[in-house]
Amino acid sequence: MASPLSAARLVSALKGEGVRIVEHRSWRTHNRNQVGAWGPVHGVMIHHTVTSGTDATVDLCYDGRSDLPGPLCHGVIAKDGVVHLVGHGRANHAGSGDGDVLDAVIAERTLPPDNQADTDGNRHFYGFECVNLGDNKDPWPPAQVEAIVRASAAICRAHGWGKQGTTSVIGHLEWQPGKIDPRGPGISMSDLRKRVAERLRHPADWDPEEDDMPLSDADIEKVAKAAARQVALYRDERLDVRDARQMWDDAASPHHTWQFRPSGADADAWGLLSRTHSEVVALRAAVAELAGALAARDGSVDADELVARIERAVAGTREE
């Protein structure tokens, strides 16, 4: 059995997972506990609001409707990915659903079809309402979907859920017969569950967009030396002064000697110098681009310093 998180613990879990939150009015004590139990809790349920506009939706979910008092969820997830906290405790969001589904959630096994409404879901599920028209046309922005994943993972992590399976997070459509939420382009419960499971394999502050390991000084030095070797290869292969002098000495006639030959197998020294200069310029540009890309990938890399290291390495190779 899992006791619900306190309001303070919920806030801490959400922030620890990188969720941006806004706390509204008296959300910490705003609930429907007077009409029913809250807990034990077993999972997270995702909904769409069939509304547009963050402010109006937050007010609706806090206050409720004439036929359904608020709070209508615990948090509203806006299009920009901000989670607006509107209630803590029992909330009118899940309604009655399939007890077999609840059993599967508790056991973290594959969900069965929802074909009955015999179990109180408001007692057992945290609920997030996501701003979306629910018309199967209104898109789900990546920031909003990422917030759903992070908020769900935060609660699962705090409770220790998700160690045996991926079904601690469900959609309203998987709980109550006849429900269709959440739906629309860019949303899928199976995908959400996979992403939550992936987050739970990492620390709470994991950012999937920054999953690459930072480059160490040794790594950067290896890059610099590798680039220096490439420059040296170009220098040695394209500009061997002894070969150029031999070509000059082997010229068969004055005309052949002084004729400008910029390319080909018998390119003269000037041609070799010109071609090598072009190649070195291109290589320097490539080195600068590589340094910039590494700096963008790892904030600890100084692109100018990396280029300088490579140039010093090239100079050292030239002197050997």
C-alpha positions, -999 to 999 in steps of 0.1 A, spaced: 0 0 0 13 35 -9 3 65 11 -1 97 -9 28 121 -11 25 152 11 22 185 -8 57 194 0 71 160 -11 52 163 -43 66 197 -51 101 184 -42 97 154 -65 84 174 -94 112 200 -91 138 173 -88 126 158 -121 131 192 -138 94 201 -139 85 238 -140 56 243 -116 32 271 -106 13 268 -73 -23 282 -74 -42 296 -45 -47 271 -17 -40 240 -37 -22 223 -8 -55 220 11 -79 220 -18 -95 185 -22 -126 164 -20 -115 144 10 -147 151 28 -167 129 4 -143 100 1 -110 84 8 -77 95 -7 -53 66 -9 -38 41 -10 -25 55 -43 -12 32 -71 -6 52 -103 -8 83 -124 -37 91 -148 -34 114 -178 -64 133 -193 -70 160 -219 -92 190 -209 -113 196 -241 -104 233 -235 -79 259 -248 -61 286 -229 -40 280 -198 -55 305 -174 -91 296 -181 -83 259 -179 -64 263 -146 -94 281 -131 -118 255 -144 -98 226 -129 -94 244 -96 -130 255 -92 -148 227 -111 -182 229 -127 -217 233 -114 -222 195 -118 -187 185 -107 -169 204 -79 -131 210 -81 -104 202 -80 -107 182 -112 -71 170 -110 -39 176 -91 -21 194 -119 -28 211 -152 -1 206 -178 0 236 -202 11 236 -238 44 252 -228 52 224 -204 45 242 -171 26 222 -145 0 242 -126 -8 226 -92 -45 230 -83 -53 203 -57 -38 179 -32 -59 150 -20 -89 134 -35 -99 151 -69 -127 145 -93 -108 133 -123 -108 95 -127 -143 85 -118 -153 49 -116 -133 24 -137 -123 -12 -142 -110 -30 -111 -91 -54 -133 -72 -25 -147 -63 -13 -112 -51 -48 -103 -28 -47 -134 -15 -12 -124 -7 -25 -89 10 -56 -103 27 -35 -131 16 -59 -158 -1 -54 -192 -34 -36 -189 -65 -56 -198 -94 -39 -218 -115 -17 -196 -150 -31 -198 -166 -22 -164 -168 7 -140 -168 -9 -106 -139 8 -88 -133 43 -74 -104 58 -93 -104 91 -76 -91 73 -45 -62 56 -62 -48 78 -89 -29 111 -92 -44 130 -121 -30 154 -146 -53 173 -170 -34 184 -201 -46 215 -221 -59 201 -254 -91 202 -273 -93 165 -276 -105 167 -312 -77 145 -325 -64 176 -344 -51 198 -317 -14 190 -315 6 181 -284 38 202 -283 70 184 -274 74 206 -243 40 195 -230 46 158 -237 80 160 -220 63 176 -189 38 147 -188 67 123 -189 87 141 -162 57 147 -139 47 110 -142 82 98 -136 86 121 -106 56 105 -88 66 70 -98 102 76 -86 90 90 -53 68 59 -47 93 34 -61 69 24 -89 80 12 -123 106 -13 -112 86 -43 -125 68 -29 -155 56 2 -172 19 4 -164 19 27 -133 10 55 -158 -23 51 -176 -47 72 -197 -83 79 -188 -93 59 -219 -76 28 -204 -95 32 -171 -132 40 -178 -152 25 -207 -162 52 -232 -134 76 -224 -111 87 -252 -85 108 -235 -57 116 -240 -57 116 -278 -43 136 -307 -12 140 -329 19 136 -308 4 117 -279 5 79 -272 1 62 -239 25 34 -249 51 60 -259 46 79 -227 51 48 -207 83 39 -225 97 74 -219 88 73 -183 105 39 -179 136 53 -196 137 83 -172 134 60 -143 166 42 -154 185 75 -149 188 100 -121 160 125 -116 179 153 -131 187 134 -163 182 155 -195 178 133 -226 191 161 -247 223 163 -228 230 126 -225 265 128 -241 294 126 -217 314 158 -214 348 158 -231 378 155 -207 411 174 -213 426 141 -225 398 137 -250 404 172 -263 441 166 -265 435 135 -286 413 155 -310 440 181 -313 468 156 -320 446 137 -345 440 169 -364 477 178 -362 486 145 -378 461 150 -406 477 184 -413 511 169 -413 500 142 -437 487 168 -461 520 187 -458 542 156 -464 521 141 -492 513 173 -511 544 194 -506 576 174 -507 602 201 -517 627 174 -528 601 160 -553 594 195 -566 631 202 -571 636 169 -589 607 177 -612 623 210 -619 657 194 -626 642 168 -649 625 194 -671 633 184 -708 633 219 -722 633 256 -713 597 258 -724 588 228 -702 608 243 -673 590 277 -674 555 265 -685 529 270 -657 515 236 -648 491 240 -618 478 204 -618 483 169 -631 510 143 -625 537 167 -637 524 198 -617 552 222 -611 564 235 -577 541 265 -579 512 243 -587 520 221 -558 523 251 -535 490 266 -547 471 234 -544 485 227 -509 477 262 -498 441 256 -509 439 223 -491 454 237 -459 430 266 -459 401 241 -463 415 219 -435 419 249 -412 383 258 -418 373 222 -411 393 222 -378 375 255 -368 341 239 -376 350 208 -357 361 229 -327 329 248 -328 308 217 -330 326 202 -300 321 234 -280 284 233 -288 282 197 -277 302 203 -245 301 237 -228 335 230 -211 352 231 -245 367 265 -256 367 264 -294 394 291 -298 417 273 -273 411 240 -291 421 255 -325 451 270 -308 461 236 -294 459 221 -329 479 249 -344 506 244 -318 506 207 -324 510 212 -361 539 236 -355 555 211 -333 552 184 -359 567 207 -385 597 213 -364 604 175 -359 
